[in-house]
Amino acid sequence: MNKVSPKALLNSKWTKVDVLNKEKHFVITKVLIDENQAITQCIIEAVISHNEYEINWRDLKNSLCWKVGWQ
């Protein structure tokens, strides 16, 4: 299980374990937080293609799918 801090999420780097469309390395480019300090939206961008995807930030905790940093 990866440790993910909501406060340090923006601009963090991630490596996807199961590569799809040659998109392996990602950066968190947008995090929206509501008035209760809860994350309402998280956008991750593929480094190679610049495609953006909305994800549930809690999915990054799954070490079978994501690795912290670029590996």
C-alpha positions in Angstrom: 0.0 0.0 0.0 1.4 3.4 -1.1 1.2 6.3 1.4 -0.6 9.2 -0.2 -0.9 12.6 1.5 -3.7 14.7 0.1 -1.7 17.9 0.9 1.3 16.7 -1.2 -0.7 15.3 -4.1 -0.4 18.2 -6.5 2.6 17.8 -8.9 3.4 14.4 -7.4 4.8 11.8 -9.9 3.4 8.3 -10.4 4.3 5.1 -12.4 1.4 2.9 -13.6 2.1 -0.8 -13.2 -0.1 -1.9 -16.1 1.0 0.2 -19.0 -1.7 1.2 -21.5 -1.1 3.1 -24.8 2.6 3.5 -23.8 1.5 5.7 -20.9 3.5 4.7 -17.9 4.6 7.9 -16.2 2.1 10.4 -14.8 1.9 13.7 -12.9 -1.0 15.0 -10.8 -1.8 18.4 -12.5 -5.0 19.4 -10.7 -6.5 18.9 -7.3 -9.8 20.5 -6.3 -10.6 20.8 -2.6 -14.0 21.8 -1.2 -14.7 24.0 1.8 -14.5 20.9 4.1 -10.9 20.2 2.9 -12.0 17.1 1.0 -10.6 16.3 -2.4 -13.5 16.6 -5.0 -11.4 16.1 -8.2 -8.0 14.8 -9.1 -6.6 15.1 -12.6 -3.6 13.0 -13.6 -1.6 13.7 -16.9 0.4 11.2 -18.9 3.9 12.6 -19.5 4.5 11.1 -22.9 1.1 11.9 -24.5 -0.2 14.7 -22.3 -3.6 13.0 -22.0 -5.5 13.9 -18.9 -7.6 11.6 -16.8 -9.8 12.1 -13.8 -9.1 9.6 -11.1 -10.1 8.9 -7.6 -7.0 9.9 -5.6 -7.4 7.0 -3.2 -6.7 4.6 -6.1 -3.1 5.7 -5.9 -2.8 3.9 -2.6 -3.0 0.5 -4.5 0.6 -0.6 -5.0 -0.5 -3.3 -7.4 -1.6 -0.5 -9.8 0.6 2.5 -9.0 4.2 3.1 -7.8 5.3 6.4 -6.2 7.7 8.4 -8.4 8.9 7.5 -11.9 10.4 4.0 -12.1 
